[in-house]
Amino acid sequence: MDEISLPKYERVATVLRKRIMLGVYAIGTMLPPEPVLQQEFSVSRATIRSAVQLLVRNGLVEVHQGRGTTVRRQGNPTRFDNVTSLTELNACDFSRRVSRIDEVPIPNPLDAAFLGMLPHATAYRFQRIQYNKEDIPVMLHTNYLSQETVPGFLAYDGQVSDLYTFLLETYGIRYKRAEETISAEAAGLVESQVLQVPVGAPLLSLHRFAYSTKGPMECSHLLCRPDQYKVIVTMED
């Protein structure tokens, strides 16, 4: 599988979007000025502006000429004390999967921090594209793991089916829990090409921080076509 990397502006937008959803940038406050963001992400002014425009299209911020960018909406966290399962249901059966393991600079600073790594440090990336019976790509799933957690993981390229089962059987890493953010995301150029949808088409986005019994295990980003995929949360007394 050819390497798939997000454009710089989308990486910046992903970090800013998550900060807004986590309340780091509260509703009604201003995003940091462009020069501050340029320095933090080591990108050009044009990249920052493209990232902000993506947030505008997502309805998260408003740009005021000469005044800056205001956060207009943020997620309100709700606690579900009795969640017993979160089930990902597919409206189609998968006929095949294309996967690849490689080593790349981890693009999201929040992911890097979760894995105990410096921003843009090199991590293992396990990436899969899954197709339905009509051979239409339905989902793009990307996992990042630190090289310290799974030394030699690259050697297993083409041998991994279920990641968590593989980690348990090969490395003795046992999954314990996860924190997952479910949202909508507009397809960028790369996602539109991989999933065969128009640029800007809405995608279901699931971002996960997973923990093993020993601590942070992996982080993942799942993008899928909403006409083929849905999530059901089960709660009990």
GIJO-V247994 format. One record per residue. N is the residue number from 1. SS is DSSP state (alpha for helix, beta for strand, coil for the rest). PHI is phi in degrees with one decimal (* if undefined). NEAR is the number of other C-alpha atoms within 8 Angstrom. Layout:
((N	SS	PHI	NEAR) (N	SS	PHI	NEAR))
This chain:
((1	coil	*	5) (2	coil	-65.2	3) (3	coil	-64.8	4) (4	coil	-116.9	5) (5	coil	-130.1	5) (6	coil	-77.4	7) (7	coil	-60.0	6) (8	alpha	-58.2	8) (9	alpha	-64.3	10) (10	alpha	-72.4	11) (11	alpha	-64.3	11) (12	alpha	-63.2	12) (13	alpha	-61.6	12) (14	alpha	-62.7	9) (15	alpha	-66.0	11) (16	alpha	-64.1	8) (17	alpha	-61.2	10) (18	alpha	-66.6	8) (19	alpha	-64.1	10) (20	alpha	-65.1	16) (21	alpha	-66.8	10) (22	coil	-86.8	9) (23	coil	84.3	10) (24	coil	-62.1	7) (25	coil	-106.1	11) (26	coil	-74.5	9) (27	coil	-59.4	11) (28	coil	90.4	7) (29	coil	-90.8	8) (30	beta	-100.0	9) (31	coil	-67.2	9) (32	coil	-54.9	6) (33	coil	-60.6	7) (34	alpha	-51.8	9) (35	alpha	-60.5	7) (36	alpha	-67.2	8) (37	alpha	-68.1	11) (38	alpha	-58.2	12) (39	alpha	-68.5	8) (40	alpha	-63.3	6) (41	alpha	-96.3	7) (42	coil	56.9	7) (43	coil	-132.1	9) (44	coil	-80.4	7) (45	alpha	-62.0	9) (46	alpha	-62.8	6) (47	alpha	-65.3	10) (48	alpha	-61.8	14) (49	alpha	-65.9	9) (50	alpha	-66.3	9) (51	alpha	-64.1	12) (52	alpha	-65.1	10) (53	alpha	-63.1	8) (54	alpha	-65.9	10) (55	alpha	-66.9	12) (56	alpha	-62.4	11) (57	alpha	-64.6	7) (58	coil	-80.9	8) (59	coil	78.0	9) (60	coil	-95.1	13) (61	beta	-140.3	12) (62	beta	-127.8	10) (63	beta	-98.5	9) (64	beta	-112.8	8) (65	coil	-55.1	5) (66	coil	82.5	4) (67	coil	-117.9	6) (68	beta	117.4	10) (69	beta	-117.7	10) (70	beta	-105.2	13) (71	beta	-75.5	16) (72	coil	-108.9	10) (73	coil	-155.3	9) (74	coil	-144.5	12) (75	coil	-71.2	8) (76	coil	-99.7	5) (77	coil	-63.3	4) (78	coil	-119.6	4) (79	coil	-95.1	4) (80	coil	-109.8	6) (81	coil	-70.5	4) (82	coil	-114.0	7) (83	beta	-68.2	10) (84	beta	-107.4	8) (85	beta	-163.0	7) (86	beta	-126.0	9) (87	beta	-108.0	8) (88	beta	-92.2	8) (89	beta	-109.7	8) (90	beta	-104.0	8) (91	coil	-80.2	8) (92	coil	-144.3	7) (93	coil	-91.6	7) (94	beta	-82.0	9) (95	beta	-100.6	9) (96	beta	-157.6	8) (97	beta	-139.3	9) (98	beta	-111.8	8) (99	beta	-132.7	10) (100	beta	-157.5	11) (101	beta	-112.8	13) (102	beta	-146.4	9) (103	beta	-118.3	9) (104	beta	-142.1	8) (105	beta	-65.3	8) (106	coil	-68.7	13) (107	coil	-76.0	9) (108	coil	-97.9	12) (109	alpha	-58.1	11) (110	alpha	-68.0	7) (111	alpha	-64.6	10) (112	alpha	-60.8	15) (113	alpha	-63.9	10) (114	alpha	-61.2	10) (115	coil	-83.8	12) (116	coil	73.6	6) (117	coil	-117.8	9) (118	coil	-74.4	8) (119	coil	-54.7	10) (120	coil	67.8	10) (121	coil	-67.4	9) (122	beta	-77.7	10) (123	beta	-132.3	12) (124	beta	-80.0	14) (125	beta	-118.6	13) (126	beta	-109.3	11) (127	beta	-125.5	11) (128	beta	-133.9	12) (129	beta	-117.0	13) (130	beta	-112.1	13) (131	beta	-118.0	14) (132	beta	-90.3	13) (133	coil	-64.7	9) (134	coil	-87.7	5) (135	coil	62.9	8) (136	coil	-98.4	9) (137	beta	-66.7	11) (138	beta	-107.5	12) (139	beta	-145.7	13) (140	beta	-118.5	14) (141	beta	-120.8	11) (142	beta	-124.6	11) (143	beta	-115.1	11) (144	beta	-117.9	12) (145	beta	-134.7	13) (146	coil	-74.0	12) (147	coil	-67.2	11) (148	coil	-71.1	5) (149	coil	-72.9	7) (150	coil	-129.5	9) (151	coil	-59.1	6) (152	coil	78.1	7) (153	alpha	-58.9	10) (154	alpha	-59.1	9) (155	alpha	-66.2	5) (156	alpha	-97.6	9) (157	coil	-54.8	10) (158	coil	86.3	7) (159	coil	-113.9	5) (160	coil	-102.0	8) (161	coil	-107.0	5) (162	coil	-92.0	6) (163	alpha	-62.4	7) (164	alpha	-66.8	8) (165	alpha	-63.8	7) (166	alpha	-63.0	11) (167	alpha	-62.8	11) (168	alpha	-69.3	11) (169	alpha	-73.3	8) (170	alpha	-96.8	7) (171	alpha	-114.9	8) (172	coil	69.9	7) (173	coil	-93.4	11) (174	coil	-105.2	9) (175	beta	-62.5	11) (176	beta	-118.4	8) (177	beta	-160.1	7) (178	beta	-149.7	8) (179	beta	-115.0	7) (180	beta	-125.6	8) (181	beta	-105.0	8) (182	beta	-110.9	8) (183	beta	-153.6	7) (184	beta	-104.5	8) (185	beta	-143.4	9) (186	beta	-78.8	10) (187	coil	-68.1	14) (188	coil	-86.0	9) (189	alpha	-61.7	7) (190	alpha	-65.3	10) (191	alpha	-62.4	12) (192	alpha	-64.9	13) (193	alpha	-72.8	8) (194	alpha	-70.3	9) (195	alpha	-96.1	13) (196	coil	57.0	9) (197	coil	-129.8	9) (198	coil	-66.1	7) (199	coil	-59.7	10) (200	coil	91.7	7) (201	coil	-65.0	9) (202	beta	-71.1	10) (203	beta	-124.4	12) (204	beta	-81.6	14) (205	beta	-118.9	13) (206	beta	-123.8	12) (207	beta	-112.6	11) (208	beta	-125.8	11) (209	beta	-107.9	13) (210	beta	-109.7	13) (211	beta	-115.1	13) (212	beta	-96.5	12) (213	coil	-68.4	8) (214	coil	-107.3	5) (215	beta	135.0	6) (216	beta	-54.1	10) (217	beta	-113.0	13) (218	beta	-164.8	12) (219	beta	-126.2	14) (220	beta	-142.5	12) (221	beta	-134.7	11) (222	beta	-110.9	12) (223	beta	-119.1	11) (224	beta	-146.1	13) (225	beta	-75.6	12) (226	coil	-67.0	9) (227	coil	-77.8	5) (228	coil	-122.6	10) (229	beta	-150.8	12) (230	beta	-151.1	9) (231	beta	-124.9	8) (232	beta	-119.4	8) (233	beta	-102.7	9) (234	beta	-102.6	9) (235	beta	-126.8	9) (236	coil	-135.1	6) (237	coil	-67.6	3))
